[in-house]
């Protein structure tokens, strides 16, 4: 049964219970975006960037937080920046100025221009402030006018989030939004810091994507990334604020694993079963996920990332350890068979990486730094995302170890064969391969106990003995003939 990958516009992150889809029809997802980024700027180190108005240390010459009017740098919101913000809000629905700054303009030293752009769009009636977060950051959403414009700006294969309509209470006062909680803020922040670090573009992301399972459950991903042209082509992300039981996270890993095993429509079940039994990556050609997500570039399914945030660092670390222990069967892979083989087959496993939003924002390199850890590996080993998703103990190691195993097997077979090699009874030397093959090929031959040289010597001796006997016989015949002639001469003399 194909999974419904098309998001439900009515389903917003963690606002309402998951809807039922009894009457839904499964649809194929839009193709992954390969278009240009919303923002033309390139990633830069977040350590040099702080929100406008925040204290700043070790300021380098020429940088500033709140530029004065006399500055030569222009901070007037441009048409390009306005379109960037509208597109981003069309995808993520709700964001703060910091989110948009990190995502769209990571090269800016602060979020001043992003805030000015939002205020300019607000004056045009295209965006509005829905609420304030606990951090006191304003939360921005699209107004109806801006939502219509975002639909026109975004490519047709990019889903536009549902419009957050302005509601009023009985007194006619606007009702502030209550749906965008700290979890949803962390989701948008995660997409922002990853995009700012060069992992795809804003067009690469989608939120609350449905992964339908045959038994009626639909697993929604907080974030999905599809960026075929970057080092990490695809990834599923779950943001956790350390406020749910670890069993909930383990169930998510299990359900993703089940979804990855679903057959694609019209896939041949017998061929898939044969490919699965044979092992390797060939089985994925029959799976639904390979029709939706780009190839990962590594063994296994699309990687799953857990981004932890909130509570204390010790609590987050404890949560990672418990998740690692409880979900090991889904990400650990299976050992390749064979003596001396330690390589792991990850082709039927979900690569699971973890990080902390606080760790990302504190690292000078942001999400591009060594802020990721692959579950199942050294607990203290933090790596870049590309390093964490690599499998040095997977197929590459298996190729090396399999070749070494073949060499060892040949050596054992050669040693066993050498132990059975016959020894010459005459001189004690071992048989050569040719002599040994001759003995085995002609089991009825004589002198099987002799090596080649000794057999040649024996044959030479036999020939010499035959020649000697022949000469002796010939000499005896001559002597007998000579004696007969001599005897006949003596008889002739007596008669005369």
Secondary structure, 3 states (H helix, E strand, C coil): CCCCCCCCCCCCCCCCCCCCCCCCCCCCCCCCCCCCCCCCCCCCCHHHCCCCCCCCCCCCCCCCCCCCCCCCCCCCCCHHHHHHHHHHHHHHCEECHHHHHHHHCCCCCCCHHHHHHHHHHHHCCCEEEEEECCCCCEEEEECHHHHHHHHHHCCCCCCCCCCCCCEECCCCCEECCCCCCHHHHHHHHHHHHHHHCCCCCHHHEEEEEEEECCCCCEEEEEEEEECCCCCCCEEEEEEECCCCCHHHHHHHHHHHHHHHCCECCCCCHHHHHHHHHHCCHHHHHHECHHHHCCCCCCCCCCCEEEEECCCCHHHHHHHHHHHHHHCHHHHCCEECCCCCCCCEECCCCCCEEEEEHHHHHHCCCHHHCCCEEECCCCCCCCECHHHHHCCCCCHHHHHHHHHHHHHHHHHHHHHHHHHCCCECCCCCCECCHHHHHHHHHCCCCCCCCCCHHHHHHHHHHHHHHHHHHHHHHHHHHHHHHHHHHHHHHHHHHHHC
